[in-house]
Amino acid sequence: MKTEKVWFITGASKGMGLSLVKKLLQEGYNVAATSRESQRLIDAVGPIEGPQVLPLEVDLTSEKSIGEAFERTVAHFGKIDVLVNNAGYGIGGAVEEINQEEINDSFAINVMAVIKTMQSVMPYFRQQRSGNIINISSIAGFAPGIGWAMYAATKYAVMGLSEVMAEDVKEFGVKVTVVAPGAFRTEFLEESSLVFAENKIEGYSAIRASHEKYAAMNGTQIGNPEMLAQVLIDLAASPNPPVRLYLGSDAYRRATEKIHLLSQELESNKPISYSTDFN
Ligand SMILES: NC(=O)c1ccc[n+]([C@@H]2O[C@H](COP(=O)([O-])OP(=O)(O)OC[C@H]3O[C@@H](n4cnc5c(N)ncnc54)[C@H](OP(=O)(O)O)[C@@H]3O)[C@@H](O)[C@H]2O)c1
C-alpha cells in the first residue's frame, strides 16, 4: 500500500527507530530518518527502491543541522506529517558522580534536541494545520528506578514538555503524544548506547546493584520493538491519539504502582497541603 504520509524520525540506525523506519517503509510510508552517521543508517535499513526514504546525517545538538534536515525533508517529500523524537540514551550514576559534561550531553540529546525539532517542525504543522508529534520518553519519566536520576530528569522533562505542548498546539490541529516504554529489546542497554558516570564514588551499593540488574536484563527485555513500531503507526492514524501512552506490561505495572503511591501520599498529607492557604 502506498501512502502519502511523511514521517521524520530521529536516531534511526538501531533500536526502536530502526524498527519503526523498516515497518513504515514496508507499509508504503515516506520516511526521513536521521542518524549521526547516515551510512550506518543506510546499511541498517537495507536496499530500498525509489525516493521513499531520505537518510539524513544530523547533529542533534545543532539547531542549524536540525533546521536543514527539515528543509531537506520538505524539499524532498513536499511536507511532513509525523515527527518522532526517538533519539536518546540512558545515563546511570549517583547525582554527585555525574560530571557537568556528562549531564550536558545527556540533556542535549534527550531534551534539547526534542525541543529543537519541535520548534523546527511547528511552522510547517501550523501552516498545514495538521501534524503528529510523538516524543519517546520512558517509564523512567514517571516511575524511575534507583541509579538513573539524571536519565529520569531528562525523561521527566520530555513528559512535562509534551503534556503542555499537547494543549498549546491543539488549536492548530496538531496532536502530541508522549510515549513511556518499559524495557524494550533494543541496543539501549549495550555499551555502545548506555553511559555511566566515569567518576565512581565508593559506597553506592544500591545503585551498583540496580545497574547490575539492568545489565543482566540485556537481551531478555520483555518489550518487542516491532510491536511498539506498529503501535506508533496506528497512533498517528488515530483521529484521537492519547497524550500519554505507557508501553509494555512492565511500564503499565510501574505506572500503576506509582499512581497508587501518589494517591496515598497526597491523601495522607492533605491537612498539610491545605494548611498553607490564607484563612
Ligand atoms: N529500550 C528501552 O528499554 C527503552 C525504554 C524506555 C525508553 N527508551 C527510549 O527509547 C528511545 C530509543 O532507544 P532504543 O531503545 O531504541 O535504544 P538504541 O537501540 O540504543 O537506539 C537509540 C537511538 O538513539 C540515538 N542516539 C543514542 N545516543 C545518541 C547520542 N549520544 N547522540 C545522538 N543520538 C543518539 C541513536 O541514533 P544514531 O546512532 O542513529 O545516531 C540510536 O539509533 C530513546 O529515547 C530511549 O531513551 C528506551
The ligand as a Tripos MOL2 file, in Angstrom:
@<TRIPOS>MOLECULE
LIG
   48    52     1     0     0
SMALL
NO_CHARGES

@<TRIPOS>ATOM
      1 N1         14.9010    0.2200   25.0750 N.am      1 LIG1
      2 C1         14.3780    0.5770   26.2100 C.2       1 LIG1
      3 O1         14.2820   -0.2270   27.1460 O.2       1 LIG1
      4 C2         13.8320    1.9710   26.3910 C.ar      1 LIG1
      5 C3         12.9470    2.1860   27.4530 C.ar      1 LIG1
      6 C4         12.4060    3.4490   27.6300 C.ar      1 LIG1
      7 C5         12.7450    4.4540   26.7720 C.ar      1 LIG1
      8 N2         13.6240    4.2330   25.7520 N.ar      1 LIG1
      9 C6         13.9280    5.3490   24.8680 C.3       1 LIG1
     10 O2         13.6620    4.9330   23.5360 O.3       1 LIG1
     11 C7         14.4450    5.6930   22.6260 C.3       1 LIG1
     12 C8         15.1180    4.7450   21.6450 C.3       1 LIG1
     13 O3         16.0280    3.9390   22.3410 O.3       1 LIG1
     14 P1         16.3490    2.4320   21.9070 P.3       1 LIG1
     15 O4         15.8400    1.5650   22.9590 O.co2     1 LIG1
     16 O5         15.9500    2.2000   20.5140 O.co2     1 LIG1
     17 O6         17.9450    2.4460   22.0720 O.3       1 LIG1
     18 P2         19.1240    2.1840   20.9840 P.3       1 LIG1
     19 O7         18.9190    0.8820   20.3240 O.co2     1 LIG1
     20 O8         20.3730    2.4230   21.7460 O.co2     1 LIG1
     21 O9         18.9000    3.3350   19.8960 O.3       1 LIG1
     22 C9         18.9950    4.6620   20.3010 C.3       1 LIG1
     23 C10        18.9780    5.6170   19.1200 C.3       1 LIG1
     24 O10        19.1600    6.9390   19.6470 O.3       1 LIG1
     25 C11        20.2440    7.5820   19.0310 C.3       1 LIG1
     26 N3         21.2600    8.0200   19.9990 N.ar      1 LIG1
     27 C12        21.7500    7.3310   21.0510 C.ar      1 LIG1
     28 N4         22.7130    8.0450   21.6640 N.ar      1 LIG1
     29 C13        22.8250    9.1950   20.9470 C.ar      1 LIG1
     30 C14        23.6750   10.3370   21.0710 C.ar      1 LIG1
     31 N5         24.5830   10.4300   22.0390 N.pl3     1 LIG1
     32 N6         23.5420   11.3070   20.1470 N.ar      1 LIG1
     33 C15        22.6250   11.2250   19.1770 C.ar      1 LIG1
     34 N7         21.8070   10.1620   19.0010 N.ar      1 LIG1
     35 C16        21.9090    9.1830   19.8980 C.ar      1 LIG1
     36 C17        20.9250    6.6000   18.1000 C.3       1 LIG1
     37 O11        20.9170    7.2120   16.8390 O.3       1 LIG1
     38 P3         22.0870    7.0690   15.7470 P.3       1 LIG1
     39 O12        23.1110    6.1240   16.3230 O.co2     1 LIG1
     40 O13        21.3730    6.5560   14.5670 O.co2     1 LIG1
     41 O14        22.6030    8.4530   15.5900 O.co2     1 LIG1
     42 C18        20.0840    5.3260   18.1500 C.3       1 LIG1
     43 O15        19.5900    4.9800   16.9010 O.3       1 LIG1
     44 C19        15.4050    6.5110   23.4800 C.3       1 LIG1
     45 O16        14.9280    7.8390   23.6130 O.3       1 LIG1
     46 C20        15.3660    5.8150   24.8350 C.3       1 LIG1
     47 O17        15.6800    6.6820   25.9070 O.3       1 LIG1
     48 C21        14.1670    3.0170   25.5530 C.ar      1 LIG1
@<TRIPOS>BOND
     1     1     2 1
     2     2     3 2
     3     2     4 1
     4     4     5 ar
     5     4    48 ar
     6     5     6 ar
     7     6     7 ar
     8     7     8 ar
     9     8     9 1
    10     8    48 ar
    11     9    10 1
    12     9    46 1
    13    10    11 1
    14    11    12 1
    15    11    44 1
    16    12    13 1
    17    13    14 1
    18    14    15 2
    19    14    16 1
    20    14    17 1
    21    17    18 1
    22    18    19 2
    23    18    20 1
    24    18    21 1
    25    21    22 1
    26    22    23 1
    27    23    24 1
    28    23    42 1
    29    24    25 1
    30    25    26 1
    31    25    36 1
    32    26    27 ar
    33    26    35 ar
    34    27    28 ar
    35    28    29 ar
    36    29    30 ar
    37    29    35 ar
    38    30    31 1
    39    30    32 ar
    40    32    33 ar
    41    33    34 ar
    42    34    35 ar
    43    36    37 1
    44    36    42 1
    45    37    38 1
    46    38    39 2
    47    38    40 1
    48    38    41 1
    49    42    43 1
    50    44    45 1
    51    44    46 1
    52    46    47 1
@<TRIPOS>SUBSTRUCTURE
     1 LIG1         1 GROUP 0 **** ****
